[in-house]
Amino acid sequence: MRVAIAGAGAVGRSIAGELLENGHEVLLVDKNPKSISVERVPQAEWLLADACEITALDEAALQRCNVVIAATGDDKVNLVVSLLAKTEYGVPRVVARVNNPRNEWLFNEAWGVDVAVSTPRLMSALVEEAVSVGDVVRLMRFSQGDANLVEITLSDTATAVGTRVSDVQWPEDTALVTIIREGRVLVPSGSDSLEGGDELLFVATAERESELEALLAGEPEQ
């Protein structure tokens, strides 16, 4: 898979390193000569250019990329890169970094963004996830279809404990994708029973999150 990353700062270089370790082809693009540190990620391709310029993106051959990641520290730049990648080059997957949470509402399909990653939101979500049992914690927003990646940890006394996955009446527009149990990642099947302490990861629309929380956070009748 070929991936272009706009922004060769600490974030961009870290992403590039992970992708290269997984066998992907990576191009780092940055207009700041001080950010061009080939020795830090020698396996990557490097391009000194402004990722907001069509000529630079032509040189980067963005049309050959499977994924573009807009990872600069400037939200305006990330939005422009995302829009150009999607509309001018037809890149199948565009991931954009959100630096200011107040700008998160802009990072959607209209701007070519498939997945918006807000570091402040993700960090706060991880804090919530660590202390919250029975509450839905939003980890990530997918702009297409208004879907979110959410997590809920089952309490030992939740009504769903002991129930098979296939027997739970899940709300519409929700999908259980993973069960994390005692450090193991389980792909859920209909015959699996839910246990107290399970961390359940769902893809769900925002309007269904309250239904999901009510379903899984409920306490048994006394």
Secondary structure as the mmCIF struct_conf table of DSSP 4:
data_model
#
loop_
_struct_conf.conf_type_id
_struct_conf.id
_struct_conf.beg_label_comp_id
_struct_conf.beg_label_asym_id
_struct_conf.beg_label_seq_id
_struct_conf.end_label_comp_id
_struct_conf.end_label_asym_id
_struct_conf.end_label_seq_id
STRN STRN1 ARG A 2 ALA A 6
BEND BEND1 GLY A 9 GLY A 9
HELX_RH_AL_P HELX_RH_AL_P1 ALA A 10 GLU A 21
TURN_TY1_P TURN_TY1_P1 ASN A 22 GLY A 23
STRN STRN2 GLU A 25 ASP A 30
BEND BEND2 LYS A 31 LYS A 31
HELX_RH_3T_P HELX_RH_3T_P1 PRO A 33 SER A 35
TURN_TY1_P TURN_TY1_P2 VAL A 38 ARG A 40
BEND BEND3 VAL A 41 VAL A 41
TURN_TY1_P TURN_TY1_P3 PRO A 42 GLN A 43
BEND BEND4 ALA A 44 ALA A 44
STRN STRN3 GLU A 45 LEU A 48
BEND BEND5 ALA A 49 ALA A 49
TURN_TY1_P TURN_TY1_P4 ALA A 51 CYS A 52
BEND BEND6 GLU A 53 GLU A 53
HELX_RH_AL_P HELX_RH_AL_P2 ILE A 54 GLU A 59
TURN_TY1_P TURN_TY1_P5 ALA A 60 ALA A 61
HELX_RH_3T_P HELX_RH_3T_P2 LEU A 62 ARG A 64
BEND BEND7 ASN A 66 ASN A 66
STRN STRN4 VAL A 67 ALA A 70
BEND BEND8 GLY A 73 GLY A 73
HELX_RH_AL_P HELX_RH_AL_P3 ASP A 75 THR A 87
TURN_TY1_P TURN_TY1_P6 GLU A 88 TYR A 89
BEND BEND9 PRO A 92 PRO A 92
STRN STRN5 ARG A 93 VAL A 98
BEND BEND10 ASN A 99 ASN A 100
HELX_RH_3T_P HELX_RH_3T_P3 PRO A 101 LEU A 106
BEND BEND11 ASN A 108 ASN A 108
HELX_RH_3T_P HELX_RH_3T_P4 GLU A 109 TRP A 111
TURN_TY1_P TURN_TY1_P7 GLY A 112 GLY A 112
BEND BEND12 ASP A 114 ASP A 114
STRN STRN6 VAL A 115 SER A 118
HELX_RH_AL_P HELX_RH_AL_P4 THR A 119 VAL A 131
BEND BEND13 VAL A 133 ASP A 135
STRN STRN7 VAL A 137 PHE A 142
TURN_TY1_P TURN_TY1_P8 SER A 143 SER A 143
HELX_RH_3T_P HELX_RH_3T_P5 GLN A 144 ASP A 146
STRN STRN8 ALA A 147 THR A 153
HELX_LH_PP_P HELX_LH_PP_P1 LEU A 154 SER A 155
TURN_TY1_P TURN_TY1_P9 ASP A 156 THR A 157
TURN_TY1_P TURN_TY1_P10 THR A 159 GLY A 162
STRN STRN9 ARG A 164 ARG A 164
HELX_RH_3T_P HELX_RH_3T_P6 VAL A 165 ASP A 167
BEND BEND14 VAL A 168 VAL A 168
HELX_LH_PP_P HELX_LH_PP_P2 TRP A 170 PRO A 171
TURN_TY1_P TURN_TY1_P11 GLU A 172 ASP A 173
STRN STRN10 THR A 174 ARG A 181
TURN_TY1_P TURN_TY1_P12 GLU A 182 GLY A 183
STRN STRN11 ARG A 184 LEU A 186
TURN_TY1_P TURN_TY1_P13 GLY A 190 SER A 191
HELX_LH_PP_P HELX_LH_PP_P3 ASP A 192 ASP A 192
STRN STRN12 SER A 193 SER A 193
HELX_LH_PP_P HELX_LH_PP_P4 LEU A 194 LEU A 194
TURN_TY1_P TURN_TY1_P14 GLY A 196 GLY A 197
STRN STRN13 GLU A 199 THR A 205
HELX_RH_3T_P HELX_RH_3T_P7 ALA A 206 ARG A 208
HELX_RH_AL_P HELX_RH_AL_P5 GLU A 209 ALA A 217
HELX_LH_PP_P HELX_LH_PP_P5 GLY A 218 GLU A 221
#
